[in-house]
Amino acid sequence: MANFIPKIEYTHPVDGLTIIDFDLPPQGDPLKENNQTVGRETRSSSGKTQYQRNYLDISYELDLVFLTKAKIDELQKFFNDHASFGRTFKYYPSNDEVDFFNVIWPGSRKRFRPIRVIASGGDFIYDLTIPIRVEI
């Protein structure tokens, strides 16, 4: 049975295979997907409108909460060295299973903006929303 505590796996240009494990599941729905068809609408010579579906765009918003400064630094390195270039990575919705999605950080949402929430023992705790899109 899935625990919905995600992990990210990618190949860093210098460090090689890198795994980012999280301590908690995303806040809310762990698989908060958004499915949208991408295609075009055309009109025939008889005046009928047709829709041609080219592909299905599947995206997720991961609302990660209670991240430590060390985890934010790990994610910042991942974003700067890998995700911001549009490179694919593996997203495991549950770190105790073998199923994963090949995903990218979408081009229109390329920003890394952690939110400082509370101070805990002199250190801040962070929240971060990571948008991902399934590569088909």
C-alpha positions as a printed Julia matrix, in Angstrom:
136×3 Matrix{Float64}:
   0.0    0.0     0.0
   1.32   3.43   -0.94
   2.5    5.83    1.73
   2.34   8.85   -0.65
   5.65  10.21    0.63
   7.25  11.19   -2.69
  10.78  11.12   -3.98
  12.52  12.65   -6.96
  15.3   10.95   -8.88
  17.47  12.68  -11.47
  20.95  12.59  -12.98
  23.06  15.54  -11.85
  25.71  16.62  -14.41
  28.53  16.26  -11.84
  27.2   14.12   -8.97
  25.46  11.48  -11.11
  22.29   9.76   -9.93
  20.7   11.88   -7.19
  17.66  11.03   -5.08
  15.67  13.56   -3.06
  13.57  11.86   -0.39
  10.86  13.73    1.49
   9.7   13.17    5.06
   6.0   13.92    4.61
   3.39  13.5     1.88
   2.23  16.56   -0.06
  -0.47  18.57    1.65
  -4.0   17.74    0.55
  -4.52  15.33   -2.3
  -1.17  13.56   -2.95
  -2.09  13.07   -6.62
  -3.75  16.42   -7.37
  -3.69  16.01  -11.14
  -4.96  18.33  -13.83
  -5.79  16.68  -17.16
  -6.22  18.89  -20.19
  -6.49  18.06  -23.87
  -4.23  19.91  -26.24
  -5.36  20.2   -29.8
  -6.98  22.57  -32.21
 -10.4   23.47  -33.42
 -11.06  23.72  -37.13
 -14.08  24.52  -39.26
 -14.88  22.48  -42.34
 -16.11  23.97  -45.61
 -19.63  22.87  -44.67
 -19.42  24.99  -41.53
 -19.07  22.18  -39.0
 -16.64  22.67  -36.15
 -14.23  19.84  -35.39
 -11.77  19.35  -32.56
  -8.54  17.48  -33.17
  -6.99  16.21  -29.95
  -3.22  16.02  -30.34
  -2.31  14.85  -26.84
  -3.34  14.9   -23.21
  -1.42  17.24  -20.9
  -1.23  15.79  -17.37
   0.17  18.04  -14.67
   0.45  18.0   -10.89
   0.95  20.6    -8.17
   2.92  19.19   -5.26
   2.35  21.23   -2.1
   5.28  20.15    0.07
   5.19  21.34    3.67
   7.53  21.41    6.69
  10.75  21.23    4.67
  14.04  21.85    6.46
  16.69  24.29    5.24
  18.82  21.31    4.15
  15.95  19.93    2.01
  15.32  23.37    0.48
  19.03  23.63   -0.39
  18.85  20.17   -2.01
  15.81  21.22   -4.04
  17.44  24.54   -5.01
  20.44  22.63   -6.4
  18.06  20.29   -8.26
  16.19  23.27   -9.73
  19.33  25.26  -10.68
  21.31  22.37  -12.17
  18.6   20.21  -13.7
  14.91  21.18  -13.69
  15.33  24.77  -14.89
  16.91  23.45  -18.11
  13.74  21.49  -18.94
  15.38  18.11  -18.3
  13.19  15.18  -17.35
  13.3   13.51  -13.96
  11.53  10.63  -12.25
   8.78  11.41   -9.77
   7.72   8.61   -7.44
   4.36   9.47   -5.78
   5.24   6.93   -3.1
   8.84   6.15   -2.14
   7.95   2.57   -1.14
   6.77   1.57   -4.63
   8.49   1.19   -7.98
   5.95   3.09  -10.12
   7.09   6.51  -11.3
   6.3    9.22  -13.84
   8.84  10.81  -16.19
   8.11  14.49  -15.61
   9.45  17.99  -16.25
   9.17  21.3   -14.43
   6.92  23.16  -16.92
   8.48  26.02  -18.86
   5.76  28.51  -18.05
   6.19  27.88  -14.31
   9.98  27.93  -13.98
  10.43  29.6   -10.66
  11.68  28.33   -7.33
   9.89  30.17   -4.56
   9.99  28.55   -1.1
   7.91  30.15    1.62
   9.4   30.58    5.09
   6.74  29.48    7.51
   7.94  29.25   11.09
  11.15  29.31   13.04
  11.91  26.01   14.75
  14.86  25.97   17.14
  16.48  28.95   15.42
  15.97  27.52   11.89
  13.12  28.21    9.5
  10.73  25.58    8.17
   9.66  26.0     4.54
   6.74  25.19    2.25
   7.22  24.77   -1.49
   4.88  24.12   -4.4
   6.47  22.13   -7.22
   4.59  22.05  -10.53
   5.33  19.0   -12.66
   4.07  17.86  -16.06
   4.09  14.27  -17.26
   6.2   13.74  -20.37
   4.3   11.6   -22.88
